């Protein structure tokens, strides 16, 4: 074979490889586009006998005092994200198919009454997922009612703000946290999150910093093709009346930061035409369809 023929052969092979690579990339893009972002909603129980004074609210100002506990799974073509994991560990009770009242005592002596019906991992399975299929784990913040099943996701990558992670794993964890529920995260792979964090790099799933309730409190913004833009509140608000009346809980670490975060998030939601889903609002949460149904 002549030198010219060999060179021509190499050019042909290279062109073929480039064509194959371009075709493969195009197929990947089309495949990703064919699988829209999905949001699964899990019912992780209720917080009963809530002390409204802690929210600077009066009984006559609130329609429903019981608080819901929502947990969420985001499914994206590039991975999955579990957002908040409830207030009662699955291992701490035996489901009967009926609501099960539970009495919790936190390390600082505070007590809480909750009611749960279906374990989180059972609901996760109903959507076709198990903990080992969850790419990322994120919490709105470190309070007990958002971290209960964290240990189940110790093999996921924890998207953590340093101020929250350091507090959770310190020798003296913060008040209203339940360290036993996230003890396995000490050795978990973690990604340090700062500012607004675009989870999958395409603007569809974004962790937005909203401090005040806790130092590193955050909310979750989602772009859903059919449902529209949604913002999951974390504990930016607990009751819709907090938003209407401008009240801030007595136990927020920085009331001024909370008010600033609320104003910033309101501006953002108006710009993005986003719906606000208040995770603890029982009336609103009860209307949401639960897994295995989903929002897309």
N, C-alpha and C positions, 0 to 999 in steps of 0.2 A: 504494500500500500504506500502510495506517495505521501510526502509531507503535506501536500495540499489536501489530499483526501482525508488524512488523519485530522487535520485542523477542521475541515468541513464537518467531519463526524462529531468532533467535540462540540462544535457550535450547535449541531442538530440536537445532541443529547441535552446540552444546557438549555436550549429553547424549550425542549420537551419538559424538562424539570421545572422551569419557570412557569410554563403553561399549567402543569399539574398543581404547582403550589398555589397559583392564582385561583384555579378552579376549586381547590380544597378550601382556601380561605373564603371564597364566595359561598361555598356550600355551608361552611361553619356559620357565616353571618346569617344566611337564610334560615338555618336550623335554629339559631338563637332567636331570630325575629319571630319564628313560629311558636316559640314558647314564651308567652308573655309573663310579666311579673305577676305573681299571685300572693294574696294575703289570706292566711288561715287564722281564724279567731278561736281561741280556746277559753272556756269558762273555768277559771281557777278558783271559783268560790266567792264568798262574800265576807265582808267585815261587819259584824253585827254590833249593836249597842255602841255606836260611834259617839264620842263625846264632842258635841258640836261646838262647845266653848273653845276647843283647841283650834277651831277653824274661824274663830271670831264670828260665829253664826248663832242665831237663836232658833229654837224648834219651829216657831211660827214662820220663819223665813225660808225653811227648807221643805221641799215637797217630799223627798225620801231621804231618810238619814242613813240607811244601810248603804254600804259602799261595795261596788263590784271589784273583783280582781281579774283583770284580763291578762292573758298571755298570748303571744302572737308568733306565727311562723311566716317568714317572707321567703318565697321561692323565686329564684332568679336564674336565668340561663347559665350564670357563672358561679352559682353556689346557693347556699341557704343561710338564713339568719334567724335565730331564735331571740325574741325580744321580751324580756321579763319572764320570770318562771314561777310566779305565784307566791302564796303565803304559807302553805302547808305542804311539807315534803310528802311525796307519794308514799314513802316508807313509813310514815308516821301514823297511818290509818288504814283500815281495811274497807274498801267500798262495798256497799250493799245494794246499790242502785237507788238508794234514797238519800236525801240530804243528811249529812253527818255533822252535827255540831262538835266543835273542838275548842278547847281552852288552852291558850298558849301563854307561857311565861317567858319573857325576854331576859337576857342576861342582866339587865339593869333593874329587874324586878317588875317592870311594867307587864300588864296582862292584856290579852286580846281574845275576843271570842270570834271565831270564824265558822263558816259552814261550807263544806265541800261535798261534791256529789260524784264527780268522775276524775280519776287521776290524770295528771297532765300527760304522762307518757302513753296512757291509753288513748287520749284524744289525739296525740301526735301520730300514733299508729293508725288511727282511723283516716288520717290524711295521707297515709302511705309512707311515713317516715319514722326513723328511729334515731336515737341520739348520735350514733356513729355516722349518720348521714348529714349532720348539721355542720356546716362550714364555720360559721361564726356565732358567737354568743355575745349579747350586749344587754346591759341593764339601763333603765332610765336613771337609776341611782341605787344606793346600797341599803335601803330600808328593807326590813324583814319580809314585807309583803310583795317584794319584787324578786327575791333571790332564793325562794324555798327549794327549788329543784336544780339549783346551779350545779351541784356536784355531778349530776347526770350528764352534763355537757363538758366535762373536764378535758375531753379529747378535741373539742372544738377550739378555734382560735378566739381568744377573748379580746374583744375590741374595748379597751379600757382607758379611761382618762386617768392619768397618773395620780391626781389628787384623790380620786375615788379608790383606785386599787391600793394605794399606799395606806389609806385609812382602813380599808377592809382587812388587809393583811398585817396590820400593826399589832403590837402586843396588847393594846387597849383599843379594840374596835369601837366605832362611834355608837352613840345611843341609837336605839331603835333598829339596830342590826342584829342578825342572828348568825354569828360566825360559823356555827356547825354546818350551816346549809351551803357554805361556799368554801369550806376548808380545803377541798380537793383542788381548788383553783390555784393554790400556792405554786404548784409545779406546772400549771397550764401554760401553753404557748400564748403570749399576749402581744397585741399590737397597740402601741401607744397612740391614742387618738387625741388630736388637738383641733380646736376650732370646729368648723363644719367638716365632717368626714364623709366622703363619697364612697360608700362601701364597695360597690362593684364598678366604679369608674365611669358610669354613664349617666349619672344624675337622677337615677330612678329610686335609689335607696340612700338616704342621707341622714346621718346622725348630726343633729344640730345642738350646739352647746346652749344651755338655758339655765345658768346657775342661780342659786338663791335658796331653793328648797334644801339642797345639799350643795357643797362647793363645786362638784362636777356634774350636776344634774343635766340631763339631756333629753331631747324629744326626738321622735323618728318621723321623717318626711318621706312619703311614698308617692311615686307617679304611677298610677294604675290606668292602663289603656281605656277600660270601659267605665270604671267607677269614678275616675278623676283623681285629683290630687287629695291626699289624706295626710293629716298630721296626728300622730299618736302622742298624747299629752304627757306621758309619764305622770309626775305629780305637779306639773305646772299649775293645774287646777285639780281639785278633788270633786267638788260640787259645781254644777253650772251656776249656782247662786254666788259662788265666790267671784266668778267672772262678772256677773251682772252687778253685784254690789261693791266690787273692788276690795274684797277682804283677802287678807294674807294670813295663813296659819301662824299660830304663836310659836310653833316649833321649827319654822324655816330658819336656816342658819344666818340668812341675811335678807331681811325684808326689802331693803332697797334694791338688791340684786334681783329678787323675785319680780318686783314691779318693773324693773328695766327689761328683764327677760320677757315678761308678758307683753310689754309694749313692742319689743323687737319682733317677737313671734307674731303678734297681731298684724304688724306691718308686712311681714313676710307672707303670711297667709292671704292677706288682701292682694298682694302682688301676684301670688301663684294661684289665686282662686281655690284655695285648699279648704277642705272640710276639717273641722276640729273634732276628733273623737276623744272625749274625756274618759280615760280608762277606768276611773272609779265611779263614774256616773251610772248608777244602776239602771235608771230608766232608759238612757241612751244605749247602754251596753246590751240590755235585754232585747233590743230591737235588731241587733246585728245577727246575721246568720253565722252559725257555728260550724266548725269542721265536722264532717268532711266537705261541707260546702265551702266556697271560698269567694273572695273578691278578686277580680282581675281588671 
